[in-house]
Amino acid sequence: MSLLDQPLSQRKCVPCEGGVPRLTPEECRPLQAEVPEWHLNEDATRIRRSWVAQDFMEAIRFFDEVAKLAEEEGHHPDLHLTGYRQVCVEIMTHAIGGLSENDFILAAKIDLISIKEKRKRN
């Protein structure tokens, strides 16, 4: 099995210092299919996913786990916390001003981190 046959969550981010082209929207589609909860922005330069954490401390715990993962992968997302439990993660490859395979790898790995979400009322 080649590396490209592995699920995104089993791949490793590779250092990117620029000089490589960012992915086109067409190139993003098969990668995004592996992380369907993540959404491309209008110009296909970043992906984004949101959660509603159970409470403030759960949001911070989740961000702490994401931060540890980002350090391990050497690829750092933008983290947003609003309204004390509205959690949003945006990912792009800053060095190229757009998306690379690394972004989808990181998204797949973030999807494996549990987060206690706010219970929905019936």
Secondary structure, DSSP 8 states (H G I E B T S, - for coil): --GGGS-GGGS------S-S----HHHHHHHHTTSTT-EE-TTSS-EEEEEEBSSHHHHHHHHHHHHHHHHHHT---EEEEETTTEEEEEE-BTTTTB--HHHHHHHHHHTTS---B-----
